[in-house]
Amino acid sequence: MIPKSGSWFSQTLRPRARANDLEKSLSKFVHSNASERRVLIEILAYCGILQPSGRAGFLQSLASTEHQIRDRPPDHTNDWKYPAIWWRGADGVNREALIRCFPVIAGMI
């Protein structure tokens, strides 16, 4: 089952939701374990599909390794990789990146 983009995000995730919240929410739609969902979320963030506000995904701009390591929120319990570490529910899905990377899926939602 593929979730409907706008309604799924607005009904499922609050604006301040983080990648952990998205991972738990995806368990209802994607038959997988938590580790697999984490990898999926990080791939979508790398592609810019889950693009944090004010930060580019790797398709838009390359970030140096030093930048990736230093550009971290003050929350030390957040172990997501850049840029997924900065994604929030209010950021939603970058539809342009979704269409560019997965046009068939984008046409379904």
C-alpha positions as CSV (number, residue, x, y, z in Angstrom):
1,M,0.0,0.0,0.0
2,I,1.4,3.4,-1.0
3,P,0.3,6.2,1.3
4,K,-1.3,9.3,-0.2
5,S,1.3,12.0,0.3
6,G,-0.5,15.1,1.6
7,S,-3.2,13.4,3.6
8,W,-0.9,10.7,5.1
9,F,1.7,13.3,6.3
10,S,-0.9,15.7,7.7
11,Q,-3.0,13.0,9.4
12,T,-0.1,10.8,10.7
13,L,2.8,13.1,11.6
14,R,2.8,16.3,13.6
15,P,4.8,19.2,12.3
16,R,7.6,18.7,14.8
17,A,7.9,14.9,14.0
18,R,11.3,13.6,13.5
19,A,12.8,10.8,11.5
20,N,12.1,8.3,14.4
21,D,8.4,9.2,14.2
22,L,8.4,8.7,10.5
23,E,10.1,5.3,10.9
24,K,7.4,4.2,13.3
25,S,4.6,5.5,11.2
26,L,6.0,3.7,8.1
27,S,5.6,0.4,9.8
28,K,1.9,0.5,9.1
29,F,2.5,0.8,5.3
30,V,5.9,-0.8,4.6
31,H,6.3,-4.5,5.6
32,S,9.9,-4.3,7.1
33,N,11.8,-4.1,10.3
34,A,13.0,-0.9,11.9
35,S,16.5,-1.1,10.5
36,E,15.2,-1.4,6.9
37,R,12.9,1.6,7.4
38,R,15.8,3.6,8.7
39,V,17.8,2.8,5.6
40,L,14.8,3.8,3.4
41,I,14.4,7.1,5.2
42,E,18.1,7.9,5.0
43,I,18.1,7.1,1.2
44,L,15.0,9.3,0.7
45,A,16.8,12.1,2.6
46,Y,20.0,11.7,0.6
47,C,17.9,12.0,-2.6
48,G,16.2,15.2,-1.3
49,I,12.8,13.6,-1.2
50,L,12.8,14.1,2.6
51,Q,14.5,17.4,2.4
52,P,14.9,19.4,5.7
53,S,13.9,23.0,5.4
54,G,17.0,25.2,4.7
55,R,19.2,22.2,4.0
56,A,20.0,20.6,0.6
57,G,19.9,16.9,-0.2
58,F,22.8,15.4,-1.9
59,L,21.2,15.7,-5.3
60,Q,21.1,19.5,-4.9
61,S,24.4,20.0,-3.2
62,L,27.3,17.9,-1.9
63,A,28.1,18.4,1.8
64,S,31.6,17.7,2.9
65,T,32.2,14.9,5.5
66,E,33.3,17.6,8.0
67,H,30.1,19.5,7.4
68,Q,28.0,16.3,7.9
69,I,29.7,15.6,11.1
70,R,29.5,19.1,12.5
71,D,26.0,20.0,11.3
72,R,24.1,18.2,14.0
73,P,21.3,19.4,16.3
74,P,22.1,19.7,20.0
75,D,20.0,16.6,20.8
76,H,22.7,14.0,21.4
77,T,20.2,11.1,21.3
78,N,19.5,11.7,17.6
79,D,21.7,9.2,15.7
80,W,20.3,9.7,12.2
81,K,22.7,10.7,9.4
82,Y,22.7,14.0,7.6
83,P,20.3,15.2,6.2
84,A,17.7,12.9,7.8
85,I,18.8,14.2,11.2
86,W,17.3,17.6,10.4
87,W,14.0,16.4,8.7
88,R,10.7,17.4,10.5
89,G,7.1,16.5,9.7
90,A,6.4,20.0,8.5
91,D,9.0,19.5,5.8
92,G,6.9,16.7,4.3
93,V,7.9,15.3,0.9
94,N,9.8,17.3,-1.8
95,R,7.5,16.4,-4.7
96,E,10.0,17.6,-7.4
97,A,12.7,15.2,-6.0
98,L,10.1,12.4,-5.8
99,I,9.1,12.9,-9.4
100,R,12.8,13.1,-10.6
101,C,13.9,9.9,-8.7
102,F,10.7,7.8,-8.8
103,P,8.4,9.1,-11.5
104,V,6.2,6.0,-11.5
105,I,5.6,6.1,-7.7
106,A,5.1,9.9,-7.9
107,G,2.3,9.3,-10.4
108,M,0.6,6.9,-8.1
109,I,0.3,9.2,-5.1
